[in-house]
Amino acid sequence: MFTLDDKEYDENKISENGKMALSRLQQIQTNQNKIKLEFDHTNILIKHYMAILQKEIESNKVNT
């Protein structure tokens, strides 16, 4: 079973072409979720290192 437009369908009742499209779509969605997770992780790291840099600048009174 898979859901499309809020309706459930039996993948056994679609053509081979439809099954291939479903498989590709599932792979793409999995990749998209990994990319989103990596994006969120990099944002956390950016904030972390920016905070370290800001403390460094403040403690050493670095000016331009």
CHARMM internal coordinates of N, CA and C (Angstrom, degrees):
IC EDIT
DIST 1 N 1 CA 1.4551
DIST 1 CA 1 C 1.5278
ANGL 1 N 1 CA 1 C 109.14
DIST 1 C 2 N 1.3056
ANGL 1 CA 1 C 2 N 114.93
DIHE 1 N 1 CA 1 C 2 N 143.42
DIST 2 N 2 CA 1.4478
ANGL 1 C 2 N 2 CA 121.60
DIHE 1 CA 1 C 2 N 2 CA 173.85
DIST 2 CA 2 C 1.5171
ANGL 2 N 2 CA 2 C 108.51
DIHE 1 C 2 N 2 CA 2 C -143.83
DIST 2 C 3 N 1.3168
ANGL 2 CA 2 C 3 N 115.03
DIHE 2 N 2 CA 2 C 3 N 158.28
DIST 3 N 3 CA 1.4558
ANGL 2 C 3 N 3 CA 121.02
DIHE 2 CA 2 C 3 N 3 CA -176.63
DIST 3 CA 3 C 1.5236
ANGL 3 N 3 CA 3 C 109.47
DIHE 2 C 3 N 3 CA 3 C -111.31
DIST 3 C 4 N 1.3134
ANGL 3 CA 3 C 4 N 115.58
DIHE 3 N 3 CA 3 C 4 N 132.82
DIST 4 N 4 CA 1.4565
ANGL 3 C 4 N 4 CA 122.69
DIHE 3 CA 3 C 4 N 4 CA 176.80
DIST 4 CA 4 C 1.5213
ANGL 4 N 4 CA 4 C 107.73
DIHE 3 C 4 N 4 CA 4 C -139.97
DIST 4 C 5 N 1.3110
ANGL 4 CA 4 C 5 N 116.28
DIHE 4 N 4 CA 4 C 5 N 123.62
DIST 5 N 5 CA 1.4723
ANGL 4 C 5 N 5 CA 121.21
DIHE 4 CA 4 C 5 N 5 CA -178.06
DIST 5 CA 5 C 1.5315
ANGL 5 N 5 CA 5 C 111.53
DIHE 4 C 5 N 5 CA 5 C 53.94
DIST 5 C 6 N 1.3187
ANGL 5 CA 5 C 6 N 115.51
DIHE 5 N 5 CA 5 C 6 N 44.76
DIST 6 N 6 CA 1.4689
ANGL 5 C 6 N 6 CA 123.15
DIHE 5 CA 5 C 6 N 6 CA 177.31
DIST 6 CA 6 C 1.5287
ANGL 6 N 6 CA 6 C 114.12
DIHE 5 C 6 N 6 CA 6 C 63.65
DIST 6 C 7 N 1.3246
ANGL 6 CA 6 C 7 N 116.97
DIHE 6 N 6 CA 6 C 7 N 19.71
DIST 7 N 7 CA 1.4609
ANGL 6 C 7 N 7 CA 121.37
DIHE 6 CA 6 C 7 N 7 CA 176.10
DIST 7 CA 7 C 1.5137
ANGL 7 N 7 CA 7 C 108.27
DIHE 6 C 7 N 7 CA 7 C -122.84
DIST 7 C 8 N 1.3199
ANGL 7 CA 7 C 8 N 116.90
DIHE 7 N 7 CA 7 C 8 N 143.26
DIST 8 N 8 CA 1.4576
ANGL 7 C 8 N 8 CA 121.32
DIHE 7 CA 7 C 8 N 8 CA 179.88
DIST 8 CA 8 C 1.5263
ANGL 8 N 8 CA 8 C 110.36
DIHE 7 C 8 N 8 CA 8 C -95.48
DIST 8 C 9 N 1.3353
ANGL 8 CA 8 C 9 N 114.16
DIHE 8 N 8 CA 8 C 9 N 140.11
DIST 9 N 9 CA 1.4595
ANGL 8 C 9 N 9 CA 120.80
DIHE 8 CA 8 C 9 N 9 CA -178.63
DIST 9 CA 9 C 1.5267
ANGL 9 N 9 CA 9 C 109.33
DIHE 8 C 9 N 9 CA 9 C -132.34
DIST 9 C 10 N 1.3156
ANGL 9 CA 9 C 10 N 115.21
DIHE 9 N 9 CA 9 C 10 N 153.29
DIST 10 N 10 CA 1.4612
ANGL 9 C 10 N 10 CA 121.95
DIHE 9 CA 9 C 10 N 10 CA 176.14
DIST 10 CA 10 C 1.5212
ANGL 10 N 10 CA 10 C 108.12
DIHE 9 C 10 N 10 CA 10 C -93.32
DIST 10 C 11 N 1.3501
ANGL 10 CA 10 C 11 N 115.79
DIHE 10 N 10 CA 10 C 11 N 115.24
DIST 11 N 11 CA 1.4670
ANGL 10 C 11 N 11 CA 118.91
DIHE 10 CA 10 C 11 N 11 CA -177.86
DIST 11 CA 11 C 1.5198
ANGL 11 N 11 CA 11 C 113.01
DIHE 10 C 11 N 11 CA 11 C -64.11
DIST 11 C 12 N 1.3236
ANGL 11 CA 11 C 12 N 116.85
DIHE 11 N 11 CA 11 C 12 N -18.66
DIST 12 N 12 CA 1.4694
ANGL 11 C 12 N 12 CA 120.29
DIHE 11 CA 11 C 12 N 12 CA 177.72
DIST 12 CA 12 C 1.5269
ANGL 12 N 12 CA 12 C 112.47
DIHE 11 C 12 N 12 CA 12 C -72.18
DIST 12 C 13 N 1.3283
ANGL 12 CA 12 C 13 N 115.96
DIHE 12 N 12 CA 12 C 13 N -12.84
DIST 13 N 13 CA 1.4605
ANGL 12 C 13 N 13 CA 119.72
DIHE 12 CA 12 C 13 N 13 CA -177.46
DIST 13 CA 13 C 1.5298
ANGL 13 N 13 CA 13 C 112.56
DIHE 12 C 13 N 13 CA 13 C -102.41
DIST 13 C 14 N 1.3298
ANGL 13 CA 13 C 14 N 117.20
DIHE 13 N 13 CA 13 C 14 N 9.19
DIST 14 N 14 CA 1.4588
ANGL 13 C 14 N 14 CA 119.11
DIHE 13 CA 13 C 14 N 14 CA 177.31
DIST 14 CA 14 C 1.5269
ANGL 14 N 14 CA 14 C 109.47
DIHE 13 C 14 N 14 CA 14 C -108.92
DIST 14 C 15 N 1.2994
ANGL 14 CA 14 C 15 N 115.74
DIHE 14 N 14 CA 14 C 15 N 161.93
DIST 15 N 15 CA 1.4684
ANGL 14 C 15 N 15 CA 121.53
DIHE 14 CA 14 C 15 N 15 CA -177.36
DIST 15 CA 15 C 1.5309
ANGL 15 N 15 CA 15 C 110.65
DIHE 14 C 15 N 15 CA 15 C -68.88
DIST 15 C 16 N 1.3244
ANGL 15 CA 15 C 16 N 115.35
DIHE 15 N 15 CA 15 C 16 N 170.33
DIST 16 N 16 CA 1.4659
ANGL 15 C 16 N 16 CA 120.32
DIHE 15 CA 15 C 16 N 16 CA 176.41
DIST 16 CA 16 C 1.5261
ANGL 16 N 16 CA 16 C 110.48
DIHE 15 C 16 N 16 CA 16 C -61.49
DIST 16 C 17 N 1.3229
ANGL 16 CA 16 C 17 N 116.04
DIHE 16 N 16 CA 16 C 17 N -37.84
DIST 17 N 17 CA 1.4569
ANGL 16 C 17 N 17 CA 120.57
DIHE 16 CA 16 C 17 N 17 CA 176.77
DIST 17 CA 17 C 1.5265
ANGL 17 N 17 CA 17 C 110.23
DIHE 16 C 17 N 17 CA 17 C -62.23
DIST 17 C 18 N 1.3080
ANGL 17 CA 17 C 18 N 116.93
DIHE 17 N 17 CA 17 C 18 N -42.85
DIST 18 N 18 CA 1.4637
ANGL 17 C 18 N 18 CA 121.77
DIHE 17 CA 17 C 18 N 18 CA 177.01
DIST 18 CA 18 C 1.5227
ANGL 18 N 18 CA 18 C 111.34
DIHE 17 C 18 N 18 CA 18 C -64.42
DIST 18 C 19 N 1.3321
ANGL 18 CA 18 C 19 N 117.07
DIHE 18 N 18 CA 18 C 19 N -40.14
DIST 19 N 19 CA 1.4731
ANGL 18 C 19 N 19 CA 120.98
DIHE 18 CA 18 C 19 N 19 CA 178.08
DIST 19 CA 19 C 1.5154
ANGL 19 N 19 CA 19 C 110.90
DIHE 18 C 19 N 19 CA 19 C -64.44
DIST 19 C 20 N 1.3336
ANGL 19 CA 19 C 20 N 116.79
DIHE 19 N 19 CA 19 C 20 N -38.86
DIST 20 N 20 CA 1.4572
ANGL 19 C 20 N 20 CA 120.39
DIHE 19 CA 19 C 20 N 20 CA 178.15
DIST 20 CA 20 C 1.5232
ANGL 20 N 20 CA 20 C 110.38
DIHE 19 C 20 N 20 CA 20 C -65.42
DIST 20 C 21 N 1.3297
ANGL 20 CA 20 C 21 N 116.32
DIHE 20 N 20 CA 20 C 21 N -42.86
DIST 21 N 21 CA 1.4668
ANGL 20 C 21 N 21 CA 120.68
DIHE 20 CA 20 C 21 N 21 CA 178.82
DIST 21 CA 21 C 1.5304
ANGL 21 N 21 CA 21 C 110.10
DIHE 20 C 21 N 21 CA 21 C -62.76
DIST 21 C 22 N 1.3184
ANGL 21 CA 21 C 22 N 116.62
DIHE 21 N 21 CA 21 C 22 N -41.44
DIST 22 N 22 CA 1.4644
ANGL 21 C 22 N 22 CA 121.05
DIHE 21 CA 21 C 22 N 22 CA 178.38
DIST 22 CA 22 C 1.5274
ANGL 22 N 22 CA 22 C 110.49
DIHE 21 C 22 N 22 CA 22 C -62.72
DIST 22 C 23 N 1.3118
ANGL 22 CA 22 C 23 N 116.98
DIHE 22 N 22 CA 22 C 23 N -44.46
DIST 23 N 23 CA 1.4562
ANGL 22 C 23 N 23 CA 121.68
DIHE 22 CA 22 C 23 N 23 CA 179.48
DIST 23 CA 23 C 1.5247
ANGL 23 N 23 CA 23 C 110.69
DIHE 22 C 23 N 23 CA 23 C -61.69
DIST 23 C 24 N 1.3251
ANGL 23 CA 23 C 24 N 116.37
DIHE 23 N 23 CA 23 C 24 N -45.83
DIST 24 N 24 CA 1.4713
ANGL 23 C 24 N 24 CA 120.69
DIHE 23 CA 23 C 24 N 24 CA 179.19
DIST 24 CA 24 C 1.5228
ANGL 24 N 24 CA 24 C 110.64
DIHE 23 C 24 N 24 CA 24 C -62.72
DIST 24 C 25 N 1.3142
ANGL 24 CA 24 C 25 N 116.67
DIHE 24 N 24 CA 24 C 25 N -42.22
DIST 25 N 25 CA 1.4587
ANGL 24 C 25 N 25 CA 121.22
DIHE 24 CA 24 C 25 N 25 CA 179.16
DIST 25 CA 25 C 1.5252
ANGL 25 N 25 CA 25 C 110.70
DIHE 24 C 25 N 25 CA 25 C -61.71
DIST 25 C 26 N 1.3166
ANGL 25 CA 25 C 26 N 117.03
DIHE 25 N 25 CA 25 C 26 N -42.66
DIST 26 N 26 CA 1.4583
ANGL 25 C 26 N 26 CA 120.68
DIHE 25 CA 25 C 26 N 26 CA 178.75
DIST 26 CA 26 C 1.5237
ANGL 26 N 26 CA 26 C 111.04
DIHE 25 C 26 N 26 CA 26 C -63.96
DIST 26 C 27 N 1.3393
ANGL 26 CA 26 C 27 N 116.93
DIHE 26 N 26 CA 26 C 27 N -40.48
DIST 27 N 27 CA 1.4685
ANGL 26 C 27 N 27 CA 120.82
DIHE 26 CA 26 C 27 N 27 CA 177.65
DIST 27 CA 27 C 1.5260
ANGL 27 N 27 CA 27 C 110.96
DIHE 26 C 27 N 27 CA 27 C -63.58
DIST 27 C 28 N 1.3110
ANGL 27 CA 27 C 28 N 116.00
DIHE 27 N 27 CA 27 C 28 N -43.06
DIST 28 N 28 CA 1.4614
ANGL 27 C 28 N 28 CA 120.80
DIHE 27 CA 27 C 28 N 28 CA 179.99
DIST 28 CA 28 C 1.5252
ANGL 28 N 28 CA 28 C 110.41
DIHE 27 C 28 N 28 CA 28 C -64.02
DIST 28 C 29 N 1.3271
ANGL 28 CA 28 C 29 N 116.97
DIHE 28 N 28 CA 28 C 29 N -42.08
DIST 29 N 29 CA 1.4605
ANGL 28 C 29 N 29 CA 120.53
DIHE 28 CA 28 C 29 N 29 CA 179.08
DIST 29 CA 29 C 1.5267
ANGL 29 N 29 CA 29 C 111.16
DIHE 28 C 29 N 29 CA 29 C -65.02
DIST 29 C 30 N 1.3140
ANGL 29 CA 29 C 30 N 117.14
DIHE 29 N 29 CA 29 C 30 N -38.16
DIST 30 N 30 CA 1.4641
ANGL 29 C 30 N 30 CA 121.08
DIHE 29 CA 29 C 30 N 30 CA 176.38
DIST 30 CA 30 C 1.5221
ANGL 30 N 30 CA 30 C 110.15
DIHE 29 C 30 N 30 CA 30 C -63.24
DIST 30 C 31 N 1.3273
ANGL 30 CA 30 C 31 N 116.48
DIHE 30 N 30 CA 30 C 31 N -45.98
DIST 31 N 31 CA 1.4647
ANGL 30 C 31 N 31 CA 120.55
DIHE 30 CA 30 C 31 N 31 CA 177.52
DIST 31 CA 31 C 1.5162
ANGL 31 N 31 CA 31 C 111.64
DIHE 30 C 31 N 31 CA 31 C -62.05
DIST 31 C 32 N 1.3128
ANGL 31 CA 31 C 32 N 116.88
DIHE 31 N 31 CA 31 C 32 N -40.61
DIST 32 N 32 CA 1.4593
ANGL 31 C 32 N 32 CA 121.44
DIHE 31 CA 31 C 32 N 32 CA 179.67
DIST 32 CA 32 C 1.5338
ANGL 32 N 32 CA 32 C 110.20
DIHE 31 C 32 N 32 CA 32 C -62.61
DIST 32 C 33 N 1.3256
ANGL 32 CA 32 C 33 N 116.81
DIHE 32 N 32 CA 32 C 33 N -41.46
DIST 33 N 33 CA 1.4603
ANGL 32 C 33 N 33 CA 120.23
DIHE 32 CA 32 C 33 N 33 CA 178.58
DIST 33 CA 33 C 1.5185
ANGL 33 N 33 CA 33 C 111.29
DIHE 32 C 33 N 33 CA 33 C -64.43
DIST 33 C 34 N 1.3281
ANGL 33 CA 33 C 34 N 117.43
DIHE 33 N 33 CA 33 C 34 N -39.06
DIST 34 N 34 CA 1.4684
ANGL 33 C 34 N 34 CA 121.18
DIHE 33 CA 33 C 34 N 34 CA 176.79
DIST 34 CA 34 C 1.5206
ANGL 34 N 34 CA 34 C 110.60
DIHE 33 C 34 N 34 CA 34 C -63.78
DIST 34 C 35 N 1.3272
ANGL 34 CA 34 C 35 N 116.36
DIHE 34 N 34 CA 34 C 35 N -42.44
DIST 35 N 35 CA 1.4618
ANGL 34 C 35 N 35 CA 120.75
DIHE 34 CA 34 C 35 N 35 CA 179.82
DIST 35 CA 35 C 1.5222
ANGL 35 N 35 CA 35 C 110.61
DIHE 34 C 35 N 35 CA 35 C -64.41
DIST 35 C 36 N 1.3190
ANGL 35 CA 35 C 36 N 117.21
DIHE 35 N 35 CA 35 C 36 N -42.55
DIST 36 N 36 CA 1.4648
ANGL 35 C 36 N 36 CA 120.93
DIHE 35 CA 35 C 36 N 36 CA 177.99
DIST 36 CA 36 C 1.5222
ANGL 36 N 36 CA 36 C 111.05
DIHE 35 C 36 N 36 CA 36 C -61.48
DIST 36 C 37 N 1.3260
ANGL 36 CA 36 C 37 N 116.52
DIHE 36 N 36 CA 36 C 37 N -41.93
DIST 37 N 37 CA 1.4577
ANGL 36 C 37 N 37 CA 121.21
DIHE 36 CA 36 C 37 N 37 CA 178.71
DIST 37 CA 37 C 1.5260
ANGL 37 N 37 CA 37 C 110.17
DIHE 36 C 37 N 37 CA 37 C -63.67
DIST 37 C 38 N 1.3153
ANGL 37 CA 37 C 38 N 116.65
DIHE 37 N 37 CA 37 C 38 N -44.06
DIST 38 N 38 CA 1.4622
ANGL 37 C 38 N 38 CA 120.74
DIHE 37 CA 37 C 38 N 38 CA 178.67
DIST 38 CA 38 C 1.5302
ANGL 38 N 38 CA 38 C 110.59
DIHE 37 C 38 N 38 CA 38 C -64.47
DIST 38 C 39 N 1.3097
ANGL 38 CA 38 C 39 N 117.37
DIHE 38 N 38 CA 38 C 39 N -39.66
DIST 39 N 39 CA 1.4606
ANGL 38 C 39 N 39 CA 122.24
DIHE 38 CA 38 C 39 N 39 CA 177.53
DIST 39 CA 39 C 1.5185
ANGL 39 N 39 CA 39 C 110.49
DIHE 38 C 39 N 39 CA 39 C -61.03
DIST 39 C 40 N 1.3232
ANGL 39 CA 39 C 40 N 116.86
DIHE 39 N 39 CA 39 C 40 N -46.44
DIST 40 N 40 CA 1.4667
ANGL 39 C 40 N 40 CA 121.10
DIHE 39 CA 39 C 40 N 40 CA 178.33
DIST 40 CA 40 C 1.5267
ANGL 40 N 40 CA 40 C 110.63
DIHE 39 C 40 N 40 CA 40 C -61.87
DIST 40 C 41 N 1.3076
ANGL 40 CA 40 C 41 N 116.19
DIHE 40 N 40 CA 40 C 41 N -41.58
DIST 41 N 41 CA 1.4635
ANGL 40 C 41 N 41 CA 120.78
DIHE 40 CA 40 C 41 N 41 CA 179.48
DIST 41 CA 41 C 1.5281
ANGL 41 N 41 CA 41 C 110.72
DIHE 40 C 41 N 41 CA 41 C -63.49
DIST 41 C 42 N 1.3157
ANGL 41 CA 41 C 42 N 117.57
DIHE 41 N 41 CA 41 C 42 N -43.81
DIST 42 N 42 CA 1.4658
ANGL 41 C 42 N 42 CA 119.66
DIHE 41 CA 41 C 42 N 42 CA 179.95
DIST 42 CA 42 C 1.5285
ANGL 42 N 42 CA 42 C 111.15
DIHE 41 C 42 N 42 CA 42 C -66.16
DIST 42 C 43 N 1.3201
ANGL 42 CA 42 C 43 N 117.93
DIHE 42 N 42 CA 42 C 43 N -34.65
DIST 43 N 43 CA 1.4648
ANGL 42 C 43 N 43 CA 120.16
DIHE 42 CA 42 C 43 N 43 CA 176.12
DIST 43 CA 43 C 1.5221
ANGL 43 N 43 CA 43 C 111.17
DIHE 42 C 43 N 43 CA 43 C -63.56
DIST 43 C 44 N 1.3160
ANGL 43 CA 43 C 44 N 116.85
DIHE 43 N 43 CA 43 C 44 N -39.20
DIST 44 N 44 CA 1.4670
ANGL 43 C 44 N 44 CA 120.71
DIHE 43 CA 43 C 44 N 44 CA 177.04
DIST 44 CA 44 C 1.5264
ANGL 44 N 44 CA 44 C 109.81
DIHE 43 C 44 N 44 CA 44 C -63.29
DIST 44 C 45 N 1.3207
ANGL 44 CA 44 C 45 N 116.47
DIHE 44 N 44 CA 44 C 45 N -44.13
DIST 45 N 45 CA 1.4672
ANGL 44 C 45 N 45 CA 120.20
DIHE 44 CA 44 C 45 N 45 CA 179.48
DIST 45 CA 45 C 1.5306
ANGL 45 N 45 CA 45 C 111.68
DIHE 44 C 45 N 45 CA 45 C -65.11
DIST 45 C 46 N 1.3136
ANGL 45 CA 45 C 46 N 117.41
DIHE 45 N 45 CA 45 C 46 N -39.45
DIST 46 N 46 CA 1.4654
ANGL 45 C 46 N 46 CA 120.91
DIHE 45 CA 45 C 46 N 46 CA 177.50
DIST 46 CA 46 C 1.5224
ANGL 46 N 46 CA 46 C 110.08
DIHE 45 C 46 N 46 CA 46 C -60.07
DIST 46 C 47 N 1.3178
ANGL 46 CA 46 C 47 N 117.52
DIHE 46 N 46 CA 46 C 47 N -47.18
DIST 47 N 47 CA 1.4664
ANGL 46 C 47 N 47 CA 121.23
DIHE 46 CA 46 C 47 N 47 CA 179.48
DIST 47 CA 47 C 1.5213
ANGL 47 N 47 CA 47 C 110.72
DIHE 46 C 47 N 47 CA 47 C -62.18
DIST 47 C 48 N 1.3215
ANGL 47 CA 47 C 48 N 116.90
DIHE 47 N 47 CA 47 C 48 N -40.95
DIST 48 N 48 CA 1.4552
ANGL 47 C 48 N 48 CA 121.68
DIHE 47 CA 47 C 48 N 48 CA -179.63
DIST 48 CA 48 C 1.5279
ANGL 48 N 48 CA 48 C 110.61
DIHE 47 C 48 N 48 CA 48 C -61.33
DIST 48 C 49 N 1.3261
ANGL 48 CA 48 C 49 N 117.22
DIHE 48 N 48 CA 48 C 49 N -51.37
DIST 49 N 49 CA 1.4535
ANGL 48 C 49 N 49 CA 120.27
DIHE 48 CA 48 C 49 N 49 CA -177.11
DIST 49 CA 49 C 1.5310
ANGL 49 N 49 CA 49 C 112.58
DIHE 48 C 49 N 49 CA 49 C -72.25
DIST 49 C 50 N 1.3169
ANGL 49 CA 49 C 50 N 117.79
DIHE 49 N 49 CA 49 C 50 N -28.97
DIST 50 N 50 CA 1.4627
ANGL 49 C 50 N 50 CA 120.11
DIHE 49 CA 49 C 50 N 50 CA 174.11
DIST 50 CA 50 C 1.5202
ANGL 50 N 50 CA 50 C 110.24
DIHE 49 C 50 N 50 CA 50 C -66.07
DIST 50 C 51 N 1.3245
ANGL 50 CA 50 C 51 N 116.81
DIHE 50 N 50 CA 50 C 51 N -39.86
DIST 51 N 51 CA 1.4649
ANGL 50 C 51 N 51 CA 120.46
DIHE 50 CA 50 C 51 N 51 CA 178.10
DIST 51 CA 51 C 1.5231
ANGL 51 N 51 CA 51 C 110.45
DIHE 50 C 51 N 51 CA 51 C -63.61
DIST 51 C 52 N 1.3203
ANGL 51 CA 51 C 52 N 117.31
DIHE 51 N 51 CA 51 C 52 N -42.24
DIST 52 N 52 CA 1.4730
ANGL 51 C 52 N 52 CA 120.97
DIHE 51 CA 51 C 52 N 52 CA 177.52
DIST 52 CA 52 C 1.5236
ANGL 52 N 52 CA 52 C 109.75
DIHE 51 C 52 N 52 CA 52 C -61.61
DIST 52 C 53 N 1.3125
ANGL 52 CA 52 C 53 N 116.85
DIHE 52 N 52 CA 52 C 53 N -45.58
DIST 53 N 53 CA 1.4606
ANGL 52 C 53 N 53 CA 121.46
DIHE 52 CA 52 C 53 N 53 CA -179.23
DIST 53 CA 53 C 1.5284
ANGL 53 N 53 CA 53 C 111.13
DIHE 52 C 53 N 53 CA 53 C -63.94
DIST 53 C 54 N 1.3187
ANGL 53 CA 53 C 54 N 116.93
DIHE 53 N 53 CA 53 C 54 N -41.32
DIST 54 N 54 CA 1.4636
ANGL 53 C 54 N 54 CA 120.24
DIHE 53 CA 53 C 54 N 54 CA 178.51
DIST 54 CA 54 C 1.5209
ANGL 54 N 54 CA 54 C 111.02
DIHE 53 C 54 N 54 CA 54 C -62.49
DIST 54 C 55 N 1.3299
ANGL 54 CA 54 C 55 N 117.57
DIHE 54 N 54 CA 54 C 55 N -42.47
DIST 55 N 55 CA 1.4696
ANGL 54 C 55 N 55 CA 120.87
DIHE 54 CA 54 C 55 N 55 CA 177.51
DIST 55 CA 55 C 1.5165
ANGL 55 N 55 CA 55 C 110.43
DIHE 54 C 55 N 55 CA 55 C -62.83
DIST 55 C 56 N 1.3281
ANGL 55 CA 55 C 56 N 116.07
DIHE 55 N 55 CA 55 C 56 N -40.97
DIST 56 N 56 CA 1.4661
ANGL 55 C 56 N 56 CA 120.66
DIHE 55 CA 55 C 56 N 56 CA 179.16
DIST 56 CA 56 C 1.5164
ANGL 56 N 56 CA 56 C 110.73
DIHE 55 C 56 N 56 CA 56 C -61.78
DIST 56 C 57 N 1.3059
ANGL 56 CA 56 C 57 N 116.39
DIHE 56 N 56 CA 56 C 57 N -45.15
DIST 57 N 57 CA 1.4659
ANGL 56 C 57 N 57 CA 121.23
DIHE 56 CA 56 C 57 N 57 CA -179.95
DIST 57 CA 57 C 1.5264
ANGL 57 N 57 CA 57 C 110.36
DIHE 56 C 57 N 57 CA 57 C -64.11
DIST 57 C 58 N 1.3163
ANGL 57 CA 57 C 58 N 116.94
DIHE 57 N 57 CA 57 C 58 N -44.57
DIST 58 N 58 CA 1.4576
ANGL 57 C 58 N 58 CA 120.86
DIHE 57 CA 57 C 58 N 58 CA -179.24
DIST 58 CA 58 C 1.5270
ANGL 58 N 58 CA 58 C 111.61
DIHE 57 C 58 N 58 CA 58 C -65.76
DIST 58 C 59 N 1.3091
ANGL 58 CA 58 C 59 N 117.11
DIHE 58 N 58 CA 58 C 59 N -42.25
DIST 59 N 59 CA 1.4693
ANGL 58 C 59 N 59 CA 119.78
DIHE 58 CA 58 C 59 N 59 CA -177.45
DIST 59 CA 59 C 1.5196
ANGL 59 N 59 CA 59 C 112.50
DIHE 58 C 59 N 59 CA 59 C -70.77
DIST 59 C 60 N 1.3141
ANGL 59 CA 59 C 60 N 117.43
DIHE 59 N 59 CA 59 C 60 N -28.46
DIST 60 N 60 CA 1.4678
ANGL 59 C 60 N 60 CA 121.06
DIHE 59 CA 59 C 60 N 60 CA 178.85
DIST 60 CA 60 C 1.5232
ANGL 60 N 60 CA 60 C 113.04
DIHE 59 C 60 N 60 CA 60 C -101.69
DIST 60 C 61 N 1.3201
ANGL 60 CA 60 C 61 N 115.65
DIHE 60 N 60 CA 60 C 61 N 1.87
DIST 61 N 61 CA 1.4653
ANGL 60 C 61 N 61 CA 121.92
DIHE 60 CA 60 C 61 N 61 CA -179.48
DIST 61 CA 61 C 1.5249
ANGL 61 N 61 CA 61 C 111.53
DIHE 60 C 61 N 61 CA 61 C 47.46
DIST 61 C 62 N 1.2832
ANGL 61 CA 61 C 62 N 114.65
DIHE 61 N 61 CA 61 C 62 N 52.20
DIST 62 N 62 CA 1.4656
ANGL 61 C 62 N 62 CA 121.59
DIHE 61 CA 61 C 62 N 62 CA 179.37
DIST 62 CA 62 C 1.5211
ANGL 62 N 62 CA 62 C 108.37
DIHE 61 C 62 N 62 CA 62 C -76.36
DIST 62 C 63 N 1.2967
ANGL 62 CA 62 C 63 N 115.06
DIHE 62 N 62 CA 62 C 63 N 129.93
DIST 63 N 63 CA 1.4598
ANGL 62 C 63 N 63 CA 121.09
DIHE 62 CA 62 C 63 N 63 CA 177.75
DIST 63 CA 63 C 1.5219
ANGL 63 N 63 CA 63 C 109.68
DIHE 62 C 63 N 63 CA 63 C -121.18
DIST 63 C 64 N 1.3256
ANGL 63 CA 63 C 64 N 114.64
DIHE 63 N 63 CA 63 C 64 N 161.47
DIST 64 N 64 CA 1.4625
ANGL 63 C 64 N 64 CA 118.40
DIHE 63 CA 63 C 64 N 64 CA 177.58
DIST 64 CA 64 C 1.4940
ANGL 64 N 64 CA 64 C 110.82
DIHE 63 C 64 N 64 CA 64 C -81.32
END
COOR INIT
IC SEED 1 N 1 CA 1 C
IC BUILD
